[in-house]
Amino acid sequence: MTSSEQQTDSAPRPATIGRESLNLPNLITCSRLVLALVLFAMIETGGYWLASAALFVVAASTDWLDGYLARKYGQVTTLGRILDPFVDKIIVGGAFLFLLEKNGTGTADNAIHSGVTAWMAIAVIGREMFISSLRGFLEQQGKDFSASLSGKAKMLLQCVAVTASLLSLSPELNWPWLIPTRDALLWAAVGVTVWSGLVYVIRAVRLLRR
């Protein structure tokens, strides 16, 4: 084998999308997108807060499931790597936007408050847009910019905060501690979101200096 042939064999193969993308993990990812759209419709309609919270928990849980199955059975695909983070951002960012829209709506006597503010939505969505752009640039340069522990902690706390916000809108739950707990979780989620973004930026700067 010549040196040119060795270089060809060792060169990384270009990413492709083929029949291997038609697998269970990617099907679960697509189902999460469908569940997200159903969730948004339920939030916009209003009145189904307990069901909305349950649906969000189920949809968010599939994020762990599809990744686990893809790694266990060797079904990690290009399509999955594109869809999975995209759907994650849709369901979390969309939930914050629809909950923001519901904040303070209703009659004067029965106004509902989701606890989500415009600053929270901007912090969550802005962070995701910036880090996604940064990841795309670095991976084009051949840098490894996979998810870190801070990113996973951010996602977990965001999901808990959104669930608490949905539960707080239910008139059936009159727990006195629910509202302050919801607000604390929302602000904690925003804080961890900003912190994880800074962690990724520092990591990116180190990679670019090499």
C-alpha positions, 0 to 999 in steps of 0.5 A: 500500500502506498503512502497516498493510499494510507492517507486516503484510508485514514482520512475521515469519511464525509458525513452522510444521511442515508437509510441508516438514519431510519432507526428507532433513536431518530424516530424517538427524536422526531416524536419529541418534536411532535410532542413539543408542537402538541405541548405548545398548542395546549399551553396556548389553549390553556386550562390543561396545565397538569396534562401539559406538565405531564406531556412536557416531562414525557417529551423531555425524557425522550431526550435521554432515551434516544441518546441512550439507544443510539449509543448502546446499539451503535445507531449514532447517525448524522441526522440524529446529531443534527435533529437531537440538539435542534429538537431540544432547543425547540421544546425548551425555547418554545416552552419559555416563549409560550409561557411568557405569552401566558404571563399575566393573561386572563381577567383582572380577578383571575389573571394567571402568571407563569413566572417567565419574564422576557429576560428569562426567554432572551437568556435561554434562547440567546444562549442556545443560538450563540453556542449552536453557532459556536459549535458549528464553527468549531466543528468545521475546524475539526475541533471537538465541541461536544456537550459538557456536564454544564450543558447537561445540568443546564438542560435538566434545570431548565426542564425542572423549571418549565415543569414547575411553571406549568404546574403553578398555573393549575388551579387545582394545586394551591400549595403555598410553596409552589409559586416561590419554588417555581420562581427560584427554579426559573431564576436558577435555570437562567443563572445556570444557562448563562454560566454554562454559556460562559463555560462553553465560551472559555472552552472555545477560546482554549480550543482556538488558541491551540 
